[in-house]
Amino acid sequence: MNKNYNIELDSILEELIVEYEKQNKGLQFYSNEIPLSINERITKKMLENFDLQAWEINILFYTLLIDKYLKSIDPLAISLEGLVFRNNGGYVQKAINDKKESLKVESIQNDFRKYSFGLMVFTAIVALGTIISAVYFSIEIYKYFIGMGK
C-alpha cells in the first residue's frame, strides 16, 4: 500500500479555510439538523470526497498539527503558517518543488562526476609529462657528467 496523501492534506486545509469563511457569513437559526463542529464537517467532506477511513483522516489532522499548519484539532483551527502554506500551493506544490530540487542536485552531481573524470585524466597527462621530462633531464645530466670525465 503506497498512498500519497498530499492532495488530501491540501484538501483539509482548503476545507478549513472555506469553513472559516462560512462561519463569518452568519448563522442558520431555523435549521432542523443539529449543527456539526468544523472538525465533524471537514471529516464528513473528506469521507465523501476521498476513499479514506476515519483513522486516516485523524492521522492527517495530526500530521497537519505536527507540521504546525493547525493550531489545534479540537476545536479545529488553522494557523497562519497553514494559511500561507496553502496559498503557496500546499503539499502538492511542495512535492513538486522537492522533486525539482532533487533533479537539480542529481544534475549537479552528474556534472561533478564528468568534471572530476576530466580532471583525473588531465592530472594523469601532467604526471606522465613530468615523468618523461624527469627521465629526459636525468639522461641529459648523466650525459653531461659522463662527457666531463673524458
C-alpha positions as CSV (number, residue, x, y, z in Angstrom):
1,M,0.0,0.0,0.0
2,N,1.7,3.1,-1.2
3,K,-0.6,6.1,-0.8
4,N,0.3,9.7,-1.2
5,Y,-1.8,11.9,1.0
6,N,-0.7,15.3,-0.3
7,I,-4.0,16.1,-2.1
8,E,-6.0,15.1,1.0
9,L,-3.8,17.2,3.3
10,D,-4.3,20.2,0.9
11,S,-8.0,19.5,0.8
12,I,-8.3,19.6,4.6
13,L,-6.5,23.0,4.7
14,E,-8.8,24.3,1.9
15,E,-12.0,23.0,3.5
16,L,-10.9,24.6,6.8
17,I,-10.5,27.9,5.1
18,V,-13.9,27.5,3.4
19,E,-15.5,26.7,6.8
20,Y,-14.0,29.8,8.4
21,E,-15.4,31.9,5.6
22,K,-18.8,30.3,6.1
23,Q,-18.7,31.0,9.8
24,N,-18.3,34.7,9.3
25,K,-21.2,34.9,6.9
26,G,-23.8,34.2,9.5
27,L,-25.7,31.5,11.4
28,Q,-28.6,29.3,10.3
29,F,-31.2,29.8,13.0
30,Y,-34.0,27.6,11.7
31,S,-32.1,24.5,10.7
32,N,-33.7,21.2,11.6
33,E,-30.4,19.4,11.9
34,I,-28.0,19.6,14.8
35,P,-25.1,21.8,13.9
36,L,-21.8,20.0,13.4
37,S,-18.5,21.2,14.5
38,I,-15.9,22.3,11.9
39,N,-13.9,19.1,12.7
40,E,-17.0,16.9,12.0
41,R,-18.0,18.8,8.8
42,I,-14.5,18.5,7.4
43,T,-14.2,14.8,8.4
44,K,-17.6,14.2,6.7
45,K,-16.5,16.0,3.5
46,M,-13.2,14.1,3.4
47,L,-15.1,10.8,3.8
48,E,-17.4,11.8,0.9
49,N,-14.7,13.1,-1.4
50,F,-11.8,10.7,-0.8
51,D,-11.6,6.9,-0.3
52,L,-10.3,7.3,3.3
53,Q,-11.0,5.7,6.6
54,A,-11.8,7.8,9.7
55,W,-8.5,6.8,11.3
56,E,-6.6,8.0,8.2
57,I,-8.3,11.4,8.5
58,N,-7.3,11.6,12.1
59,I,-3.7,10.9,11.1
60,L,-3.9,13.6,8.5
61,F,-5.2,16.1,11.2
62,Y,-2.3,15.1,13.4
63,T,0.2,15.4,10.5
64,L,-1.1,19.0,9.9
65,L,-0.8,19.7,13.6
66,I,2.8,18.4,13.8
67,D,3.7,20.4,10.7
68,K,2.3,23.4,12.5
69,Y,-0.3,24.1,9.9
70,L,-3.1,23.6,12.5
71,K,-3.2,25.3,15.9
72,S,-5.4,22.7,17.4
73,I,-7.5,19.7,16.4
74,D,-10.3,20.2,18.9
75,P,-11.5,22.8,18.1
76,L,-10.0,22.5,14.6
77,A,-8.1,25.7,14.0
78,I,-5.7,26.6,11.2
79,S,-2.5,28.5,11.9
80,L,-1.1,31.5,10.0
81,E,1.6,29.1,8.7
82,G,-1.2,26.9,7.4
83,L,-2.8,29.8,5.5
84,V,0.4,30.9,4.0
85,F,1.4,27.3,3.2
86,R,-1.9,26.6,1.5
87,N,-1.8,29.8,-0.5
88,N,1.7,28.8,-1.7
89,G,0.4,25.6,-3.2
90,G,0.4,23.3,-0.2
91,Y,1.7,19.8,0.0
92,V,1.3,19.1,-3.8
93,Q,3.4,22.2,-4.7
94,K,5.9,21.3,-2.0
95,A,6.3,17.8,-3.5
96,I,6.8,19.3,-7.0
97,N,9.4,21.7,-5.6
98,D,11.2,18.9,-3.8
99,K,11.2,16.8,-7.0
100,K,12.7,19.8,-8.9
101,E,15.3,20.3,-6.2
102,S,16.2,16.6,-6.3
103,L,16.6,16.7,-10.1
104,K,18.9,19.8,-9.8
105,V,21.1,18.1,-7.2
106,E,21.3,15.0,-9.3
107,S,22.2,17.1,-12.4
108,I,24.9,18.9,-10.4
109,Q,26.3,15.5,-9.1
110,N,26.4,14.2,-12.7
111,D,28.3,17.4,-13.8
112,F,30.8,16.9,-10.9
113,R,31.4,13.3,-12.0
114,K,32.1,14.4,-15.5
115,Y,34.4,17.2,-14.4
116,S,36.2,15.0,-11.9
117,F,36.9,12.4,-14.6
118,G,38.3,15.1,-16.9
119,L,40.4,16.5,-14.1
120,M,41.7,13.0,-13.3
121,V,42.7,12.5,-17.0
122,F,44.4,15.9,-17.1
123,T,46.3,15.1,-13.9
124,A,47.4,11.8,-15.3
125,I,48.6,13.5,-18.5
126,V,50.5,16.1,-16.5
127,A,52.1,13.4,-14.3
128,L,53.1,11.4,-17.4
129,G,54.7,14.6,-18.9
130,T,56.5,15.3,-15.7
131,I,57.9,11.7,-15.5
132,I,59.0,11.9,-19.2
133,S,60.7,15.3,-18.6
134,A,62.4,14.0,-15.5
135,V,63.7,11.0,-17.3
136,Y,64.9,13.2,-20.2
137,F,66.7,15.6,-18.0
138,S,68.2,12.8,-15.9
139,I,69.7,11.4,-19.1
140,E,71.0,14.8,-20.1
141,I,72.6,15.4,-16.7
142,Y,74.1,11.9,-16.9
143,K,75.5,12.6,-20.4
144,Y,76.9,15.9,-19.2
145,F,78.8,14.4,-16.3
146,I,80.0,11.5,-18.3
147,G,81.1,13.9,-21.1
148,M,83.1,16.0,-18.5
149,G,85.0,13.0,-17.3
150,K,86.6,12.3,-20.7
